[in-house]
Every structure is written in structure tokens, then in C-alpha cells.
């Protein structure tokens, strides 16, 4: 166990086994469907989120934890080692990291390093893993900050419905894209969600996202992510797993969380990874 503690938020999609092994604290965001509010990952798991999203006429919104939520966690960890590294979803995507900074300022006698990951989902989980495997708080901060520019996310959408609902494309564009069976490929880098490609049919799009991943080899960490598409995620894992294992990289799997999932919708597939 390191001489410091690691804190993150629910958008990291941190595997429970990692949280338990390294005693990582996870502060949940809130997901709002209309007037109903749920703590992400506590009151609403991934499957429940996507089941609700399928039925929604409007996109859900997310609400950052309050500074008080963070202060309560930090106060509980005060005196537990040399301090805290707190790693969070990018400030361009959520107000969470700013709430963490304000919460840290309210706690006296505790060193808290708040890190803006400029990303979301399991790239943050990998940063937490890097931090937890460091020998000291100073080393953890240095190693995490060095990896922030190396984060990448690739996501294949099954439908244009959710990016239309979010205003990223017009209704006419969505209708034409649906008629042509276009599958958008999104990327997240430097805190922004960007279009990477559009591919006709899902059967062609899956090899395309694998090609995009291979373009970024060599990798340090990689996860195959999905939104209620575990069988296809497993097939992708079986294709890329052996070649990455030969390069010393273990491949994790996980379900896309609420923040990215709001843009992708159900049946999305993709990767979250750190390049070397």
C-alpha cells in the first residue's frame, strides 16, 4: 500500500477490484433523467443507465459532486499517509475537478494534489493505477502528469440518435446517416470529443477502430470498452489481446460510463488507452 491515498470520481469507470486492491476512493457524480437524480455507479449502474437512455426523449445531464462531498472524503483521509492525489474528469467536460480543488482548500493540514486528467472513462482509471503503483506522492504526481498527453479514447457509435439529441449534428444529417447506415467514430483527446471517421456498416467499422488503435502502438495500458455489447467486446479482446500481451500489455475490459455514454448511446464499442 502506498504512503498516500488516491481519490477519483465515478467517471473513471474504475474496476472495483482496483479500487479495493489500492484503497482508491471514488466520489460519485449525479446523473439526472428529468427530475430524477441518481448517484453514478451507486444508485445507477451501467446497464441501468443505458436501459433508461434508450427510453429517454431528452438526454440526461450530469451534475458534479459538491466541494463539500470532496472535503468530506479528504477529511476522512487526513492523517492517512503523506497526502492525497485526486484525479478527475477533464475540466472541459465537467465541473468536477474545480469542485475537488475548492474542497481541498477547505481541509487544513492535508496535502491534496488535484489533477485535471483532460479525459474521461478508463483512461482516468489507468492514471489512478499509475499513481497507486508509485513509491511516493511526489512520484505519483510526476508520473500521472507525464501520462496525461498520452491518453486516447476511440468510440464507435451504433446510432446517430444521441449525437443528434445532443446537438452535434442536425436532424437531416442524422436521417441521411441512418439511411446510409453510417457509423460515426469519435475520439477524446486533450479534453475534447472529436469526430475521427464515419464508416458504412458496423461490420466494417469494428475493423476500422482496431486499425486506429494499432496506429497508436506501442501502448502502456489499454481497455476494450463497450455499452451493452459484451460479446463484440470479447471478440475484439480475442483479436488484439495476444499481440498486446506479447508486448507486455494486459488488456482490461469495461463498460462505458454515463458521461461518455450520453454521447455514444447503447451498443457503442471502443478503446481507452495510454500510449508509451
N, C-alpha and C positions, 0 to 999 in steps of 0.2 A: 504494500500500500504506500503511495507517495506521501510526502510530508506536507501536502497541501490538498485542497479539495477542488473538484471540477463541478461547475454548475452549467446547465444549458437550458433550453426551452423545448417544448413539445414538438416544434417544427423540425428538430433534428432527426425525428423518427429513430431514436436511439434504441437498438435492440435491448430488451430487458436484461438479457444475460450480461451485456456490457455494463449496464447501469449497476447491476448487483455486484459484479466482479470488482469494479473500480470505485464503488460507492459514489457514483455520479448522481447529482441532484437534478431533477427535471421539473422546471416550472411550467405549468400548462398555460397556453393561450386559451381564449374563449372563441368558440365557433357559434355564430348566430344565424339561425334559419328563421327569418321574420322576427317575432318576439321571443322565440325560444333560444335560450343560451345554454351551451354545453362546454364543459372543460375538455379541451382537446386531449384525447388519449386517456381520459379518466371517465367521463360520462359518455363519451362517444369514441368508439374505436374506428379503425379504417373502414371496415365493411359497413358499419352502421352509417358512417359519413357518406359513402358512395351510394348506399341504398336511398338515403334522404335526397342526395343530389339528383338522382335520376327522376325523382318526383317533383323537384323544385321548379317553380315558374320564374324565380329570380335567384341569382347567385347568392350563396351565403357570404357573410363577411366574417372577418376575424378581428378580435379585439386583443390588444397586447395585455399582458399582466400589468398590474399597477406597480409603481415604485414600492409600495408597502408590501406587496407579495414578495418582491425580491429582498427587501430589507429583512423580512421575517426569516427567510432562508439563510441570508448571510449572518444574521444574529445567532441563529441556531448553530452555525458552523464556526463562530468566533471561538478562538482558543483551540481549534482542532488543527494544529499544524501551523505552517508559516503564512497561510493566507488562502486566497481563492482565485482561480481563473474562471471567468464566466463568459461562455462563448455562445453567441446568439445569431439568429436570422439577420440577414443584411438590413441595414437601416433604410435602404431604398424600398424594401419590401414590407416593412413593419416598423412600428414604434417601439418594439420590444427592447432593443439594445439601449435606447435612450432611457426607458423606464429602469433598466438594470443600472445604468450609470447614476441616476438620481437615487435609487435605492441604496447603492453602495456608499454614496456620500452621507447617507443618514446613519450609517453604522460606524461607531467610533472604535478605534483600536484594532481594526482588521484591514489587512492589505487585500484589496479586491482589484484585480485586473480585468476590466470588461473589454471583450474583443468583439468587434463587428466582423462577422465572417464574410459578409458580402455575398452570401449564398443561402441555401435552404436545404432541407431534407438531409440525406445521409452523408453529404459532404461535411456537414457540421458534426455528425456522429464520428466521422473519421478524425476531425480535428480534436474532438474530445478524447478519442483513443490515443492520438499522438500526445496530447497533454498528460493523460493519466500514466503513460509509459515513460514519462520524463523523470529525471532524478531530483529536480528542484522546481520551485515555482518560476524562478527566473529562466531556467532552461525551457520549461513548458511554454512560457510566453514567447520566447525566441523561436522555438520550433513551430509553434502554431502560426505565428505571423509570417514565417518564411513560406508556409504552405498555402496561405490564402490566395495568392495569384495562380496557384496550380490546381484550383478546384474547377471542375466542369460538371455540368448536368446535360444530358440529352434525353428528350422525352418525345415519344411517338404518340400522337393523338389518334383515337379511333373515330372521333366525330368532331365536326366543326361547331357543334351546338354551343359549347361552353365558352369558346373564344368569341363567338358572336354575342352571347349574352353579356360577356364582359366588355364589349365594345371594341375589341381588337380588329374585327372585320365587320363589314356590313351584312345585312340580311341577304342582299343579292349575291355577294361573294360567297356566303355560306351555302346558298341554294345551288349555285353553279358548281362549287366544290363538291357538294354532296352528289350531284348528278354525275360528276366525273370520277367519283369515289376517290377524291384526293385525301391523302393522309398527311397533315402537317407534322413537321419535326421541329420542336422548339429546343432552344438551348438556354441555359442560365450561366452567365459568366460576368464577373465584375458587378454583381448586384442587379443585373438587368435580365429580363426574359426577352429573348430574341428569336425570330424565325430563322431556322437553319436551312430548311428544304421543304418541298412538297412532293409527295410520291404517289403515283397511281396505285391503288390497292394495298391492302395490309400485307399480303404475301410478298410484295416487292419492298415494302417499307421496312420490314424487320431486317432483311439483309443490309439495307441502307444504314440503319442506325448502328449495326455491328461494324460496318465499314468505317463510319465516322469515329467510333470508339477506337478501332485499330489504327486510325490515322494519328491518334494521340499516344500510342505506345512509345516508350515504356511507361508503366503505371506503378504507383506505390500502393494504392488501395482502390478497390472498385466494388460496387454493389449493383446487382441487377434489380431494378425497381419496377413495380407493377401496380396497377389499380384494378383489383379483382380479375387478374389474368395470370394466375399462378402456373397454369400448365405451360403457357407460352414462355413465361419467365424461366421455368425449369429447362425448357428446350434450349433457350439462349445460353443458360448456365452450362449445359452439357456441351455446347459448341465452343464456348470461349474458355471454359474452366481449365481444361487440360493445358492449353497453350500458356495461360497466365500462371498456372501452377509451376510449369517448367521455368518460368521467370521469377519464381519465388513469391507470387502474389496469390493470396487466398481471396476468393470471391464471396462476398456476402450477398444476401438477398433481403428484400424488404418491401413493404407496401408504401406507396406514395401517400404522403400525409395531406392534411386538409388545405394548407396554403397553396402548394403546387397543384394539388388535386382539383382545386376550384377552377384552375385554368385548363387542366388536361381532361377532366371528366373520367368516367369509368373506362376500363379496358385499355388504359394507357400503358405503355411499356417504355423502359429506358434504362439509363445508367447514371449513377452518381459516382464520381471518382476523383482521385488526386493523381496528377501526372508526377513523374520523377523530376 
